[in-house]
Amino acid sequence: MIPWRRLPWKFVVRRLAKAHGFLDPIALMTRMHAFAQPSEVAEPLELLRAGAIFHARGLLNSRVIQHNRDWVWPFWVERQFDPHDDAFVPRAFTITHINLTHRNWTAIGVPDWPDMPIVDPRGLLTPFYDGWSIDLWLITGDGRILLPSRAPGASQALDVDGLAVTTETRDGALALIARAEVEEDGEGGAPVCRLSVDAHADADGWLVASLRPCNPEGVSTIHEAALAADRRSWLVEGKRRVVFSEPAARHHVSNYRAGDVHLHLLDLDDQQSGSCDVGMLTAAALFPVRGGEGRRLEVAVPLGAPADQHRRRRRPSWPEALEGHARLSVPDAAAQRLYDIAVRSLVLHSPHEVWPGPYTYKRFWFRDAAFIVHALLCAGLTGRAERALDLFPQRQTAFGFFHSQDGEWDSNGEALWIMERFCRLTGRPPKQAWRNAILKGGQWIQRKRLADDGRTAHSGLLPAGFSAEHLGPNDFYYWDDFWGIAGLRAAAWMAARLNESSAAEDFAGHAEDFAGAVERSLAQAAARLGRPAMPASPHRRLDAGAVGSLAAGYPLQLFAPDDPRLLDTVAWLREACFVDGGFFQDMIHSGINPYLTLHIAQVLLRAGDAAAPELMRRVGALASPTGQWPEAVHPRTLGGCMGDGQHVWAAAEWVLMLRNCLLREEGDGLVLGGGVPEDWLAAGRAVRFGPAPTAFGPVTLTIEADGDAARVRWQGAWHREAPAVTVRLPGRAPVAAAPGAREVVLERGAVS
């Protein structure tokens, strides 16, 4: 028998395609690959798989939505299909219909529970991952109807303490005020998602709880649903219960052929159950509303029973999960609120390992994890960060590759760097359980580098890879190289503390050799481009992908704050790639990117540029009403146009930006107040932050301004000797604190 790998697959595929009038897929793929640098991995299989699933839903959306416009669809559909809306997307040659304009949702949940229901901008609740949803409507006897997804406006807010989302929709005298939250313990010890609603109308009518075969991504099938005999609950797909606080007075069910149940709300017949062979079942439970009187209803969805180890262990309450975290107190209410929400987002998305989102990105990447775990550490949530790091070795291959995606050569550097940061911020040595992972991880970087023969601009660098998807097709990315250098230096530092002196010396030597290769490559790129700005790779012109090369400044601090290559790269990006005050990533994301804008702000912060806090404010203004950022923001609708609608990497960057504005490490010293906005000092309120971990020990900072004088006080529980402290505030000359000092006073005046 001929082994399957030796069969002439390309010949067969080509013949079949041509016989049926299709383009030759092999030739097409070859042409596509010609636009990228040769690489052992054309595109990570995991991303191809995720993209296939994503567009499979888009195909389903295209088959269903445009042919059934009389259905009630989620908010993004109603906007994107409205020809009068900025979000309108023509459908002529579009094969798939995907949410590209309002990728916004808010996760609710409890610490250390992996299930996170999401709420869309109009209150549509999706209790289970990638599942069906529950919508709330109001209809009066005289024919008026309030449908939140179609209403001209709505307001939404997040209760920070309990992560509850309140959505208020009004149209004339009709109003729905819905609150979605997750309660700590329900039946069997599992949490319960609870949706409560207050309805108001000026005439008699009905409050409607509707079961919807869709969610913020589009169609999500329902094949069967039944109302219980006591009319107090649904059983959906024979396994999930939805419980009402009182019996439904009327109940209707409709399948795809009969149309949306919305069209049958006033039918006289009452149905107990229904089924739909194509999975487009809709149901509506109706509860009477008296004109002029308020009406309240509660809908509860048990989130399941404990099934595995992380579900069985005792879960902390929100106060317990946040205990000891670095608290922020600033006179800027928006910045304060976004910090508090971001910290809770970090906690919610780290039930064991860390995830960069509750839905589209509810899976693991080392890249996102490095920043998210760093934010957990800098926010003082050390135990949660350590728990995530302890899982890193499980994802390492036998060859030492920290694997989350194929062909992404930055992951080893990221894993080793964040492990070292844990050690530095806690003052603890590397864990013995990490020993093999550290040594194998450093050796993998050494082996992976190309030969440093000086023949090409990428000699001595890491091979071409896919890297971060927003940088472009396979190439020799400096982003990967900077992380590789940082990873080797981290491995050397940790190996020395594990008494692996030979490995430490080897890693350190390779790190410096690697850095030399990158320096030579950057010099060639500068000569080619006629300026010091760093492109994304040695073979690229300056484009939006150059934002990845800023990793040398933030977060890795491989380059000095005033390095011309960093500052010229930022200058070019701000001139060529900014839209409405934020970094617009042309490639893939095609939107204003909050976390990459903050990367630029961090580079400017290190350089002492006053534009840093302004960029921070711009990112704050791009947050949703519930304090969340999508991965990229549509420049017209200001809704999400890429990635998860609640992007946790962006939340992590907000925490890190505020932390670094108040206190940050620079070399062997600590810089206090370097990014504090001027108006915070003029507000007449103290600025406080801490206790915040640093590489020198946890620090608590207080800044009090009185007229032209600003008093800066700090307390540090130093790991060893106290570091050199420099205090910088806007409009005032920086002050180097005397050894052992705990406060300085800065007067407004000439700035040196």
RATAHU-V268119 format. One record per backbone hydrogen bond with DSSP energy under -0.5 kcal/mol. NH is the residue of the N-H (numbers start at 1). CO is the residue of the C=O. Records with the same first field share a line. If there is no record, write none. Layout:
NH->CO, CO
This chain:
6->3
7->4
9->7
12->8
13->9
14->10
15->11
16->12
17->13
18->14
19->15
20->16
21->18
22->17
25->23
28->24
29->25
30->26
31->27
32->28
33->29
34->30
35->32
36->33
37->474
48->44
49->45
50->46
51->47
52->48
53->49
54->50
55->51
56->52
57->53
58->54
59->55
60->56
61->57
62->58
63->59
64->60
65->61
66->61
68->65
71->68
73->71
77->74
78->74
79->75
80->76
81->77
82->79
83->81
85->82
88->85
89->80
94->91
95->93
97->58
98->96
100->98
103->640
104->102
105->645
106->119
108->117
113->110
116->114
118->126
119->106
120->124
121->104
123->120
125->134
126->118, 124
127->125
131->128
133->212
134->125
135->210
137->208
138->146
139->206
140->144
141->204
143->140
146->138
147->145
148->136, 146
150->147
151->147
155->168
157->166
159->164
160->158
163->159
164->159
165->180
166->157, 164
167->165, 178
168->155
169->167, 176
170->153
171->174
174->171
175->200
176->169
177->198
178->167, 176
179->196
180->165
181->194
183->192
186->190
189->186
190->187
192->183
193->301
194->181, 192
195->299
196->179, 194
197->297
198->177
199->197, 295
200->175
201->293
205->289
206->139
207->287
208->137, 206
209->285
210->135, 208
211->283
212->133, 210
214->212
215->218
218->215
220->213
222->279
225->274
226->235
227->272
228->233
231->228
234->242
235->226
236->234, 240
237->224
239->236
240->236
242->234
243->300
244->232
245->298
248->231
249->286
250->286
252->284
254->282
259->255, 256
263->260
264->261
265->262
267->264
271->251
274->225
276->223
279->276
281->222
282->254
283->211
284->252
285->209
286->250, 284
287->207
289->205
292->201
293->290
295->199
297->197
299->195
300->243
301->193
303->191
306->188
311->308
312->308
313->309
321->317
322->318
323->319, 320
325->322
326->379
327->325, 690
329->688
333->331
336->332
337->333
338->334
339->335
340->336
341->337
342->338
343->339
344->340
345->341
346->342
347->343
348->344
349->345
350->347
352->353
355->349
356->361, 363
357->361
362->359
363->361
369->365
370->366
371->367
372->368
373->369
374->370
375->371
376->372
377->373
378->374
379->375
380->377
381->376
382->380
385->381
386->382
387->383
388->384
389->385
390->386
391->388
392->389
394->391
395->391, 392
396->393
397->401
400->397
403->395, 401
404->402
408->405
409->407
411->408
414->410
415->411
416->412
417->413
418->414
419->415
420->416
421->417
422->418
423->419
424->420
425->421
426->422
427->423
428->423
434->431
435->432
438->434
439->435
440->436
441->437
442->438
443->439
444->440
445->441
446->442
447->443
448->444
449->445
450->461
453->451
459->456
460->451
461->458
463->448
465->475
466->407
467->407
471->468
472->469
475->465
477->475
478->536
479->536
481->477
482->478
483->479
484->480
485->481
486->482
487->483
488->484
489->485
490->486
491->487
492->488
493->489
494->490
495->491
496->492
497->493
498->494, 495
499->496
500->495
501->499
504->500
505->501
506->502
507->503
508->504
509->505
510->506
511->507
512->508
513->509
514->510
515->511
516->512
517->513
518->514
519->515
520->516
521->517
522->518
523->519
524->520
525->521
526->522
527->523
528->524
529->525
530->526
531->526
534->565
535->533
536->541
538->476
540->537
546->543
547->544
548->545
549->546
550->547
551->548
552->549
553->550
554->550
556->551
558->552
559->552
563->560
566->563
567->563
568->564
569->565
570->566
571->567
572->568
573->569
574->570
575->571
576->572
577->573
579->582
582->579
584->577
585->583, 591
586->584
589->587
590->585
591->585
592->633
593->583, 591
594->592
597->593
598->594
599->595
600->596
601->597
602->598
603->599
604->600
605->601
606->602
607->603
608->605
609->604
612->609
614->610
615->611
616->612
617->613
618->614
619->615
620->616
621->617
622->618, 619
623->620
624->628
627->624
631->642, 644
632->642
633->592
634->639
638->634
641->632
642->632
647->629
648->356, 646
649->356
651->647
652->648
653->649
654->650
655->651
656->652
657->653
658->654
659->655
660->656
661->657
662->658
663->659
664->671
666->669
669->666
670->724
671->664
672->670, 726
673->662
675->661
676->673
680->677
681->677, 678
682->678
683->679
684->681
687->703
688->329, 686
689->701
690->327
692->699
693->691
697->694
698->717
699->692
700->715
701->689
702->713
703->687
704->711
706->709
709->706
710->746
711->704
712->710, 744
713->702, 711
714->742
715->700
717->698
718->716
719->696
720->696
724->668
726->670
727->735
728->672, 726
730->676
732->729
733->747
735->727
737->725, 735
741->738
744->712
746->710
748->708
749->731
752->750
